[in-house]
Structure formats: C-alpha cells, structure tokens
Amino acid sequence: MLLGVASATLGLLPWLATGMRLPLQNLWQFDTMPEAMPIVLLPFSQYALTSIVGLVVVGSTVAGVVARALRRRMPRRGFAGLFAGVLAVQVVAVAQTAIAVQAGLQQRLESTLYLVALIALALFSIAAGALVLWLIARAPRAGALIGLAFGAIAVSFWASTLLHPFLGVATGDVSWLLGWLRWLPAVLIGAAIAWCGVGTVGRVVAAIASLVVLWIAPALATAVSNAVGTRVLATRPAEMLDYGVGVFAAASTMPEVVLPPIIVAIAVAVVGLAVRAGVSSAASSRSHHADGSGATVDGGATGGSGSGSGASGGAEG
C-alpha cells in the first residue's frame, strides 16, 4: 500500500511544489489575493483541466510501472494494496479540494455546475488512471502498451504543470522548455513500442493504437482547454461546444501539427527495436558459442578416453 501512496503522491508533486494555493476563481465570494486562497490538493480551475488529469493519471501510471516491475516479488495481495493506496490518496485529494472550493464559491447555480463539472473531471481522471494502472501492471504487453500510451500523454500535462511556476522567473526564462514538451509523449510512446515489440498481430495493433492516441489525445486536450477556458463562452454552452469542435478539427487535421510527433515516435520505436534485435542476436550468438565450446570439450574428452583405451589394449596384447 505504501508504494501506491508514494506513487500517487509523486503524481501530485508538481502541484505540491507550487504551495498548493487554489487558483483565483471567477465565482469566488470575495476579492482575494492569490496568496490568501485556500490550500488544496488539486488545482480546481477551468484553466487547469489538463493539470488535473496529469496530476492524477501520472500517479497511476507510475504505480502501474512499479507493479509490473515488481510483480514476481510482490506478495499475493500486494497489487491490491498498491491499487488501494493510489485510490486512497486520489480520492482524499478530490474530496479535500471540493470541500475547500465549495466553501468559498458564491451561492449560485453557476457555482454548483462549475464545481460539479470539476469534480466529474477529477473522478473521470481517477477512473482513467485506474484503468491505465491495471493495463500496465497486469495486461499482456500489447495491453500494457495502450496503458503506457495514455500515461505518456498525461506525463506531458504533468511536466507542463511542473515547469509552470518557473516560466518567466527572474533567474531566467525557461519558456523554451514548453516547446520541447511537445515531443515528450512521442519519445515515450516510441520507447514503449520498442519495449512491447511487434512480433505478434496483437502487438502490431497495439502499436498502431498507441500512435492513434498520440494523434487524437493532444488535439482533444487542446480543444477542451480552449473551449472551457474561454470565459466569454461560459454562459453559452452551445457556442462553447461549436468552438471546441472547430479547435479539435483543426488540431487533429493540420499535417504540420499532427505528423511530426508521430514521425518521432516511429523513429524512436524503430531505433529501439533495432537495438533490441541487436542485443538479442548478440546474446544468442554468445549462447551458441558457449554451447559449441562445451560440445568440443566433451568430444575431446571422449576421444582422449578412447585413445587411452586403445593404448591400454595394445599394451595388454
């Protein structure tokens, strides 16, 4: 269970490092300075949707990787304990944040809808993270690859949240790092494909599916973030939906946006598979060489024994 708690806490780390002050709210009861906002375990805000997803799903992804790496050494109920530890931390984080936000929001229908939507997103993230955890930890490699692909997308949200406090600080501008984050999911998914391999039909299908995730998920996140984060559309849900659909269509069909990450993922996968094949071939060659040397030694010993027997026979004659 402690491994699960540690994994979920690692997922929350970028937010914990900021000081955990709730972002300013449009529907807050009072005018409040940022440093006076309550401390919460998740950044509930319509401007931090991807951060919420990343903070939750990355914790589950880490737990899944740990569980798969240690599954042969885990006690019989070790996975259940790890799973419970992850869920416990995440549910507590959602509950604590929801209570703190509800206490400060204006008593209006809009406030209720706003809070319910954020809670729903957080609970959806927990459910998605639980599925990712199970796929990585317990599914065959093809299934684990799908889980790792979704985890890779979440890692980019997580890393963006981690870097956010350092953007434009007095010690130097590190905003250029955000450009590199675009390639992070592609590299991780390519590495996951190389780890999984493509030796069966199921693994080939999983590799293709992971590339589809790399294509669709960032576009969907961009569309939702832009639509929900546009304040003027907050009271016009139909227009918000239309705007989101338009952004998704553009983000998912522009070749200059879609193709480069997919090409990078394929390149990383090809290099990784080539390295795997080379290592496997070298190991097989060493094994055959060792077997051949052993056979030669055995044959020489047998031949020497026969010669000795012949010499003994000659002496006796």
C-alpha positions as CSV (number, residue, x, y, z in Angstrom):
1,M,0.0,0.0,0.0
2,L,2.9,2.4,0.8
3,L,4.1,2.0,-2.8
4,G,0.7,3.1,-4.1
5,V,0.6,6.1,-1.7
6,A,4.1,7.1,-2.8
7,S,3.2,6.8,-6.5
8,A,0.1,8.9,-6.2
9,T,2.0,11.5,-4.2
10,L,4.6,11.6,-6.9
11,G,1.8,12.3,-9.3
12,L,0.8,15.3,-7.2
13,L,4.3,16.6,-6.8
14,P,4.2,19.4,-9.4
15,W,1.2,20.9,-7.6
16,L,2.6,20.3,-4.1
17,A,5.8,22.2,-5.2
18,T,3.8,25.3,-6.0
19,G,2.5,25.7,-2.5
20,M,-0.9,24.3,-3.3
21,R,-2.8,27.6,-3.3
22,L,-6.1,27.3,-5.1
23,P,-6.1,29.3,-8.4
24,L,-8.2,32.5,-8.4
25,Q,-11.8,31.8,-9.1
26,N,-14.2,33.8,-11.2
27,L,-17.1,32.8,-8.9
28,W,-15.4,33.4,-5.6
29,Q,-17.4,35.1,-2.9
30,F,-14.8,37.7,-2.0
31,D,-11.9,39.6,-3.7
32,T,-8.9,37.6,-2.5
33,M,-5.2,37.9,-3.2
34,P,-3.6,34.8,-4.7
35,E,-1.5,34.1,-1.6
36,A,-4.7,34.2,0.6
37,M,-6.5,31.5,-1.4
38,P,-7.1,28.2,0.5
39,I,-4.6,25.3,0.3
40,V,-5.9,22.4,-1.8
41,L,-4.6,19.2,-3.1
42,L,-5.7,19.7,-6.7
43,P,-5.8,22.9,-8.8
44,F,-9.6,23.1,-9.4
45,S,-10.0,25.7,-12.2
46,Q,-11.4,25.8,-15.7
47,Y,-7.9,26.9,-16.8
48,A,-6.1,23.9,-15.2
49,L,-8.1,21.0,-16.7
50,T,-5.1,19.2,-18.2
51,S,-3.1,19.7,-15.0
52,I,-5.8,17.9,-13.0
53,V,-5.7,15.0,-15.5
54,G,-1.9,14.9,-15.5
55,L,-1.5,15.0,-11.7
56,V,-3.9,12.1,-11.2
57,V,-3.1,9.8,-14.2
58,V,0.7,10.1,-13.8
59,G,0.5,8.8,-10.3
60,S,-1.5,5.8,-11.5
61,T,1.0,5.3,-14.4
62,V,4.0,5.3,-12.0
63,A,2.1,2.8,-9.8
64,G,1.5,0.5,-12.8
65,V,5.1,0.6,-13.9
66,V,6.2,-0.3,-10.3
67,A,3.7,-3.1,-10.0
68,R,4.8,-4.6,-13.3
69,A,8.5,-4.4,-12.4
70,L,7.9,-6.0,-9.0
71,R,5.1,-8.4,-9.8
72,R,7.2,-11.5,-9.3
73,R,8.3,-10.3,-5.9
74,M,5.0,-8.9,-4.7
75,P,3.1,-10.8,-2.0
76,R,-0.2,-12.3,-3.1
77,R,-2.3,-9.3,-2.2
78,G,0.5,-6.8,-2.9
79,F,-1.2,-5.4,-6.1
80,A,-4.5,-4.9,-4.3
81,G,-2.7,-2.9,-1.6
82,L,-0.8,-0.8,-4.1
83,F,-4.1,-0.2,-6.0
84,A,-5.9,0.8,-2.8
85,G,-3.0,3.2,-1.8
86,V,-3.3,5.0,-5.1
87,L,-7.1,5.4,-4.9
88,A,-7.0,6.5,-1.3
89,V,-4.6,9.4,-2.0
90,Q,-6.5,10.5,-5.1
91,V,-10.0,10.3,-3.5
92,V,-8.8,12.2,-0.5
93,A,-7.3,14.9,-2.8
94,V,-10.6,15.3,-4.7
95,A,-12.7,15.4,-1.5
96,Q,-10.4,17.9,0.3
97,T,-10.3,20.2,-2.8
98,A,-14.0,20.0,-3.4
99,I,-14.9,20.9,0.2
100,A,-12.5,23.9,0.2
101,V,-13.7,25.2,-3.1
102,Q,-17.4,24.8,-2.2
103,A,-16.9,26.8,1.0
104,G,-15.6,29.8,-1.0
105,L,-17.8,29.9,-4.1
106,Q,-20.8,32.2,-4.4
107,Q,-24.1,30.6,-3.7
108,R,-25.3,30.4,-7.3
109,L,-26.4,27.8,-9.7
110,E,-23.4,28.6,-11.9
111,S,-21.1,27.8,-8.9
112,T,-22.7,24.5,-8.4
113,L,-22.5,23.5,-12.0
114,Y,-18.8,24.7,-12.1
115,L,-17.9,22.6,-9.0
116,V,-19.8,19.5,-10.2
117,A,-18.0,19.7,-13.6
118,L,-14.6,19.9,-11.9
119,I,-15.4,17.0,-9.6
120,A,-16.6,15.0,-12.5
121,L,-13.4,15.6,-14.4
122,A,-11.3,14.6,-11.3
123,L,-13.3,11.4,-10.8
124,F,-13.0,10.6,-14.5
125,S,-9.3,11.1,-14.2
126,I,-9.2,8.7,-11.3
127,A,-11.2,6.1,-13.3
128,A,-8.9,6.5,-16.3
129,G,-5.9,6.3,-14.1
130,A,-7.1,3.1,-12.5
131,L,-7.6,1.5,-16.0
132,V,-4.1,2.7,-17.0
133,L,-2.6,1.2,-13.8
134,W,-4.3,-2.1,-14.4
135,L,-3.3,-2.3,-18.1
136,I,0.3,-1.5,-17.3
137,A,0.6,-3.8,-14.3
138,R,-1.5,-6.8,-15.3
139,A,-2.2,-6.9,-19.0
140,P,-0.1,-8.7,-21.6
141,R,2.5,-6.4,-23.3
142,A,0.0,-5.3,-26.0
143,G,-2.4,-4.1,-23.4
144,A,0.3,-2.6,-21.3
145,L,1.4,-0.6,-24.4
146,I,-2.0,1.1,-24.6
147,G,-1.8,2.0,-20.9
148,L,1.6,3.4,-21.4
149,A,0.5,5.5,-24.4
150,F,-2.2,7.2,-22.3
151,G,0.3,7.6,-19.5
152,A,2.7,9.3,-21.8
153,I,0.1,11.9,-22.8
154,A,-0.6,12.5,-19.1
155,V,3.2,12.9,-18.5
156,S,3.3,15.9,-20.8
157,F,0.5,17.6,-18.8
158,W,2.3,16.7,-15.6
159,A,5.6,18.1,-16.8
160,S,3.9,21.3,-18.0
161,T,2.4,21.8,-14.6
162,L,5.9,21.2,-13.0
163,L,7.5,23.8,-15.2
164,H,4.7,26.4,-15.0
165,P,6.0,28.1,-11.8
166,F,9.4,28.7,-13.4
167,L,8.2,30.4,-16.5
168,G,9.4,33.9,-16.8
169,V,11.0,34.0,-13.3
170,A,13.8,36.5,-12.6
171,T,16.5,33.9,-12.8
172,G,15.8,33.3,-16.4
173,D,13.2,32.5,-18.9
174,V,12.7,28.7,-19.4
175,S,9.6,29.0,-21.6
176,W,11.5,27.4,-24.4
177,L,11.2,24.1,-22.5
178,L,7.5,24.1,-23.2
179,G,8.3,23.7,-26.9
180,W,10.2,20.5,-26.1
181,L,7.3,19.1,-24.1
182,R,5.5,18.6,-27.4
183,W,8.0,15.8,-28.2
184,L,7.9,14.1,-24.8
185,P,4.8,11.9,-25.4
186,A,6.2,10.9,-28.8
187,V,9.5,9.8,-27.3
188,L,7.8,7.9,-24.5
189,I,5.3,6.2,-26.8
190,G,8.1,5.2,-29.2
191,A,10.1,3.8,-26.4
192,A,7.0,1.9,-25.2
193,I,6.5,0.4,-28.6
194,A,10.2,-0.7,-28.7
195,W,9.7,-2.3,-25.2
196,C,6.5,-4.1,-26.3
197,G,7.8,-5.3,-29.7
198,V,5.8,-6.0,-32.8
199,G,6.3,-9.8,-33.0
200,T,2.5,-10.6,-32.9
201,V,-0.6,-9.3,-34.5
202,G,-1.8,-8.1,-31.2
203,R,1.3,-6.1,-30.5
204,V,1.2,-4.6,-34.0
205,V,-2.4,-3.5,-33.4
206,A,-1.4,-2.0,-30.0
207,A,1.5,-0.1,-31.6
208,I,-0.9,1.4,-34.2
209,A,-3.4,2.2,-31.5
210,S,-0.8,4.0,-29.4
211,L,0.1,6.2,-32.4
212,V,-3.6,7.0,-32.7
213,V,-3.6,8.0,-29.1
214,L,-0.7,10.3,-29.8
215,W,-2.6,11.8,-32.7
216,I,-6.0,12.3,-31.1
217,A,-5.4,12.9,-27.3
218,P,-3.4,16.1,-27.6
219,A,-5.9,17.5,-30.1
220,L,-8.8,16.7,-27.8
221,A,-7.0,18.2,-24.8
222,T,-6.3,21.4,-26.8
223,A,-9.9,21.7,-27.9
224,V,-11.4,21.2,-24.4
225,S,-8.9,23.5,-22.7
226,N,-9.5,26.3,-25.3
227,A,-13.3,26.0,-25.2
228,V,-13.7,25.7,-21.5
229,G,-11.1,28.3,-20.8
230,T,-12.8,30.9,-23.0
231,R,-14.6,33.0,-20.4
232,V,-16.9,34.8,-22.8
233,L,-18.4,31.4,-23.8
234,A,-19.1,30.3,-20.2
235,T,-22.8,31.2,-20.4
236,R,-23.2,29.9,-24.0
237,P,-22.6,26.2,-23.9
238,A,-23.8,25.6,-27.5
239,E,-21.2,28.1,-28.8
240,M,-18.6,26.6,-26.5
241,L,-19.2,23.2,-28.0
242,D,-19.1,24.5,-31.5
243,Y,-15.8,26.3,-30.8
244,G,-14.3,23.2,-29.2
245,V,-15.3,21.0,-32.2
246,G,-13.7,23.6,-34.5
247,V,-10.4,23.6,-32.5
248,F,-10.3,19.8,-32.4
249,A,-10.9,19.6,-36.2
250,A,-8.0,22.0,-36.8
251,A,-5.7,20.5,-34.2
252,S,-6.2,16.9,-35.5
253,T,-6.0,17.5,-39.2
254,M,-3.2,20.0,-39.7
255,P,-0.3,18.0,-41.1
256,E,2.4,20.3,-39.6
257,V,0.9,19.7,-36.1
258,V,0.0,16.0,-36.4
259,L,2.7,14.4,-38.4
260,P,6.0,15.5,-36.6
261,P,5.2,13.8,-33.2
262,I,4.1,10.6,-35.0
263,I,7.2,10.5,-37.1
264,V,9.4,11.0,-34.0
265,A,7.5,8.2,-32.2
266,I,8.0,5.8,-35.1
267,A,11.7,6.8,-35.4
268,V,12.3,6.1,-31.7
269,A,10.4,2.8,-32.0
270,V,12.5,1.7,-35.0
271,V,15.7,2.6,-33.2
272,G,14.6,0.8,-30.0
273,L,13.5,-2.3,-31.9
274,A,16.8,-2.4,-33.8
275,V,18.8,-2.1,-30.5
276,R,16.6,-4.9,-29.0
277,A,17.2,-7.1,-32.0
278,G,21.0,-6.4,-31.9
279,V,21.2,-7.2,-28.2
280,S,19.1,-10.4,-28.6
281,S,21.3,-11.5,-31.6
282,A,24.5,-10.9,-29.6
283,A,23.1,-12.8,-26.6
284,S,22.0,-15.7,-28.9
285,S,25.4,-15.8,-30.6
286,R,27.2,-15.9,-27.2
287,S,24.9,-18.7,-26.1
288,H,25.6,-20.8,-29.2
289,H,29.3,-20.2,-28.9
290,A,29.3,-21.4,-25.3
291,D,27.3,-24.5,-26.3
292,G,29.7,-25.2,-29.2
293,S,32.7,-24.8,-26.9
294,G,31.1,-27.2,-24.4
295,A,30.4,-29.8,-27.1
296,T,34.0,-29.5,-28.4
297,V,35.4,-30.0,-24.9
298,D,33.1,-33.0,-24.3
299,G,34.1,-34.5,-27.7
300,G,37.8,-34.1,-27.0
301,A,37.5,-35.7,-23.6
302,T,35.6,-38.6,-25.1
303,G,38.2,-39.0,-27.9
304,G,41.0,-38.9,-25.4
305,S,39.4,-41.6,-23.3
306,G,39.1,-43.8,-26.4
307,S,42.7,-43.3,-27.3
308,G,43.7,-44.3,-23.8
309,S,41.7,-47.4,-24.0
310,G,43.3,-48.3,-27.3
311,A,46.7,-47.8,-25.8
312,S,45.9,-50.0,-22.9
313,G,44.7,-52.7,-25.2
314,G,47.9,-52.5,-27.2
315,A,50.0,-52.8,-24.0
316,E,48.0,-55.8,-22.9
317,G,48.5,-57.5,-26.2
